[in-house]
Amino acid sequence: MTAPLDVLVVGAGPTGLALATQLRVHATRFRILDRSLDRAHESRALAIQPRTLEALAGFGVTDELVDRGNPTMRLRMHLPRRVVQMPLFDIGLADTAYPFLLFLSQAETEDVLSEHVAAQGVVIERGTELVQLEPKGSYVSCRLRRRDGEEETVDARYVVGCDGAHSTVRTQAGIDFEGSAYPQVFLLADLEVDGLEPGSVHAYMTGTGILLFFPLGSPATWRMLAMRPPGTPDTEVKLGLLQEIVDAYTTDRLVLRDPAWMTDFRLHNRGATRYRSGPFFLAGDAAHIHSPVGAQGMNTGIQDALNLGWKLAVVCQGAAPEELLETYEAERAPVGRSVLRFTDRAFTIATSRNPALRLARTQLAPRLVPLALRATGMRGRLFRTVSELGIHYRHSPASSTGPRSSKRGPRAGDRLPDLPRGLQARIAGRGYHLLLSGPPDLWPDERLAPVLRGRADLVSVHRLNEESPWPDVAQGLVRPDGYLGYVAHGTHVEGLCVYLDRWLPTT
Ligand SMILES: Cc1cc2nc3c(=O)[nH]c(=O)nc-3n(C[C@H](O)[C@H](O)[C@H](O)COP(=O)(O)OP(=O)(O)OC[C@H]3O[C@@H](n4cnc5c(N)ncnc54)[C@H](O)[C@@H]3O)c2cc1C
């Protein structure tokens, strides 16, 4: 009998591709399959957040994404008598190399990720569907079916459901998907628009709802998003209907033409009650679906994958205990819940017909939002939330603070900031990275010997001297996903050894 695979990745959308990218770097034995014969060619998710760009930079794909995309910096809110312009992401993001929202269609994002995994020698098994999972002690028996009807059974230690909203893995694992659908139907189109100022996001706000245009680039210059007006027949979306909606929302004489894609869809707000059940894990849309407000969906999925991939890899190598896998749900489920809450609130304000919310949308928001955004503290917090740079795992069992802790500089559970600029690129290699701040003579090799004994191939040491995010003598252990697992101040390394003995034991 052949030994079970380490991991079976089900689904090759953005989440599955990101997971495959990380598993490949760690030389994990895995297969990735998708029941569709080709990747998505529709634009779908159209924006990539700064944290996703940072997280993918270590694999060498971000430059290509940025080259293909459009880093838009402005939002123009069109009100009945004036236009309010505000920046997107201009402050509070000094500690990243990517302080912008990158507009790029999901088709392009998937293309870049697919080309990358293929170049690394990964074969995406397309036209192959997972049909059944059966746990058998230390492994899972997975039944696969190809388009020609041929079946195969493959054994795997772990199965990750990156298989979208209707996840087979979630169903077979018996995990509930709680939530509901919104009543509104949305219309979406990728097309050309005459009369729209290029290079900005445009929001037309009225008592009926919001009409949005996003700069897309490919397969068309603009993405239009609007609610289907109540009473219009539920038939195929036509350009004429979209033009009627635009004419009702604006006096700007915008002319729509050359649609590349038009569709309608209902939105849901649902979350999986567990992200893990035994050998089964859920990531991306399989774990959470919500409205596209704030462009969080695909980004959250990619970051789920990058949180999980290295953990599976080091556990399968025998370098870390099984317990590490429990931290996936502990870290990512709160992020998923907070995205569901945030997008639900924003969506309700943007679309409700409740008189108070309509007033808030058309009268108060246009006055208050620019004022609020002028308050730099609030603007910084808002941008850090939407950009996903503010995500932290401070409450994770895998985040520990050592002795003489200080609140100066990043804390255990925070992402490592790119401060000084270039620090993230410097530690992009695989494994853990130990950052030591303070004069290098404080960190002789003998002091570090107990830290590295038996795990020197998994922990790289960087003496940062003045080029450090901590203003004093400090130790920071960066995990393979760029988050700090351990932070301590001073030169005592006993706490660090305790942390490593738990999460990266040498036996
Ligand atoms: C019309 C539309 C518009 C959208 N607009 C936005 C937007 O503006 N912003 C945003 O952030 N998000 C948007 N989204 C959501 C975004 O597309 C998803 O969040 C994203 O695709 C999730 O990626 P994923 O990899 O988790 O899942 P998916 O992209 O759904 O990929 C899942 C993959 O699993 C495969 N699969 C499913 N079941 C099986 C099985 N049993 N065996 C093998 N393979 C299987 C599927 O074929 C699919 O390729 C939109 C979605 C739609 C449909």
The ligand as an SDF file (V2000), in Angstrom:
LIG
                    3D

 53 58  0  0  0  0  0  0  0  0999 V2000
  -20.6650   36.9680   -9.2920 C   0  0  0  0  0  0  0  0  0  0  0  0
  -19.6230   37.0630   -8.2020 C   0  0  0  0  0  0  0  0  0  0  0  0
  -19.0640   38.2870   -7.8910 C   0  0  0  0  0  0  0  0  0  0  0  0
  -18.1350   38.4090   -6.8630 C   0  0  0  0  0  0  0  0  0  0  0  0
  -17.5910   39.6240   -6.5780 N   0  0  0  0  0  0  0  0  0  0  0  0
  -16.6730   39.7320   -5.5780 C   0  0  0  0  0  0  0  0  0  0  0  0
  -16.0590   40.9690   -5.2670 C   0  0  0  0  0  0  0  0  0  0  0  0
  -16.3300   41.9850   -5.8820 O   0  0  0  0  0  0  0  0  0  0  0  0
  -15.1610   41.0110   -4.2330 N   0  0  0  0  0  0  0  0  0  0  0  0
  -14.8220   39.8720   -3.5080 C   0  0  0  0  0  0  0  0  0  0  0  0
  -13.9780   39.9190   -2.5910 O   0  0  0  0  0  0  0  0  0  0  0  0
  -15.3760   38.6990   -3.7940 N   0  0  0  0  0  0  0  0  0  0  0  0
  -16.2810   38.5990   -4.8080 C   0  0  0  0  0  0  0  0  0  0  0  0
  -16.8180   37.4010   -5.0990 N   0  0  0  0  0  0  0  0  0  0  0  0
  -16.4420   36.2760   -4.2360 C   0  0  0  0  0  0  0  0  0  0  0  0
  -15.1060   35.6760   -4.6360 C   0  0  0  0  0  0  0  0  0  0  0  0
  -15.2220   35.2830   -5.9730 O   0  0  0  0  0  0  0  0  0  0  0  0
  -14.8150   34.5290   -3.6840 C   0  0  0  0  0  0  0  0  0  0  0  0
  -14.6580   35.0420   -2.3580 O   0  0  0  0  0  0  0  0  0  0  0  0
  -13.5710   33.7410   -4.0600 C   0  0  0  0  0  0  0  0  0  0  0  0
  -13.7030   33.1590   -5.3330 O   0  0  0  0  0  0  0  0  0  0  0  0
  -13.3460   32.6340   -3.0460 C   0  0  0  0  0  0  0  0  0  0  0  0
  -12.2960   31.8230   -3.4560 O   0  0  0  0  0  0  0  0  0  0  0  0
  -12.2310   30.3040   -3.0370 P   0  0  0  0  0  0  0  0  0  0  0  0
  -11.0020   29.7860   -3.6580 O   0  0  0  0  0  0  0  0  0  0  0  0
  -12.3960   30.1900   -1.5520 O   0  0  0  0  0  0  0  0  0  0  0  0
  -13.5320   29.6250   -3.6620 O   0  0  0  0  0  0  0  0  0  0  0  0
  -13.9450   29.4890   -5.2120 P   0  0  0  0  0  0  0  0  0  0  0  0
  -13.3620   30.5870   -6.0080 O   0  0  0  0  0  0  0  0  0  0  0  0
  -15.4070   29.3010   -5.2020 O   0  0  0  0  0  0  0  0  0  0  0  0
  -13.2350   28.1540   -5.6760 O   0  0  0  0  0  0  0  0  0  0  0  0
  -13.7100   26.8910   -5.2890 C   0  0  0  0  0  0  0  0  0  0  0  0
  -13.2490   25.8630   -6.2990 C   0  0  0  0  0  0  0  0  0  0  0  0
  -13.5770   24.5790   -5.7960 O   0  0  0  0  0  0  0  0  0  0  0  0
  -14.0250   23.7730   -6.8750 C   0  0  0  0  0  0  0  0  0  0  0  0
  -14.8570   22.7050   -6.2970 N   0  0  0  0  0  0  0  0  0  0  0  0
  -16.0390   22.8300   -5.6640 C   0  0  0  0  0  0  0  0  0  0  0  0
  -16.4750   21.6310   -5.2270 N   0  0  0  0  0  0  0  0  0  0  0  0
  -15.5400   20.7190   -5.6160 C   0  0  0  0  0  0  0  0  0  0  0  0
  -15.4260   19.2990   -5.4690 C   0  0  0  0  0  0  0  0  0  0  0  0
  -16.3450   18.5660   -4.8140 N   0  0  0  0  0  0  0  0  0  0  0  0
  -14.3540   18.6760   -6.0020 N   0  0  0  0  0  0  0  0  0  0  0  0
  -13.3920   19.4010   -6.6620 C   0  0  0  0  0  0  0  0  0  0  0  0
  -13.4640   20.7420   -6.8300 N   0  0  0  0  0  0  0  0  0  0  0  0
  -14.5180   21.3940   -6.3050 C   0  0  0  0  0  0  0  0  0  0  0  0
  -14.7690   24.7350   -7.7770 C   0  0  0  0  0  0  0  0  0  0  0  0
  -14.8180   24.2510   -9.1150 O   0  0  0  0  0  0  0  0  0  0  0  0
  -13.9510   26.0100   -7.6430 C   0  0  0  0  0  0  0  0  0  0  0  0
  -12.9830   26.1440   -8.6630 O   0  0  0  0  0  0  0  0  0  0  0  0
  -17.7430   37.2580   -6.1260 C   0  0  0  0  0  0  0  0  0  0  0  0
  -18.2870   36.0240   -6.4590 C   0  0  0  0  0  0  0  0  0  0  0  0
  -19.2070   35.9120   -7.4840 C   0  0  0  0  0  0  0  0  0  0  0  0
  -19.7840   34.5470   -7.8450 C   0  0  0  0  0  0  0  0  0  0  0  0
  1  2  1  0
  2  3  1  0
  2 52  2  0
  3  4  2  0
  4  5  1  0
  4 50  1  0
  5  6  2  0
  6  7  1  0
  6 13  1  0
  7  8  2  0
  7  9  1  0
  9 10  1  0
 10 11  2  0
 10 12  1  0
 12 13  2  0
 13 14  1  0
 14 15  1  0
 14 50  1  0
 15 16  1  0
 16 17  1  0
 16 18  1  0
 18 19  1  0
 18 20  1  0
 20 21  1  0
 20 22  1  0
 22 23  1  0
 23 24  1  0
 24 25  2  0
 24 26  1  0
 24 27  1  0
 27 28  1  0
 28 29  2  0
 28 30  1  0
 28 31  1  0
 31 32  1  0
 32 33  1  0
 33 34  1  0
 33 48  1  0
 34 35  1  0
 35 36  1  0
 35 46  1  0
 36 37  1  0
 36 45  1  0
 37 38  2  0
 38 39  1  0
 39 40  1  0
 39 45  2  0
 40 41  1  0
 40 42  2  0
 42 43  1  0
 43 44  2  0
 44 45  1  0
 46 47  1  0
 46 48  1  0
 48 49  1  0
 50 51  2  0
 51 52  1  0
 52 53  1  0
M  END
$$$$
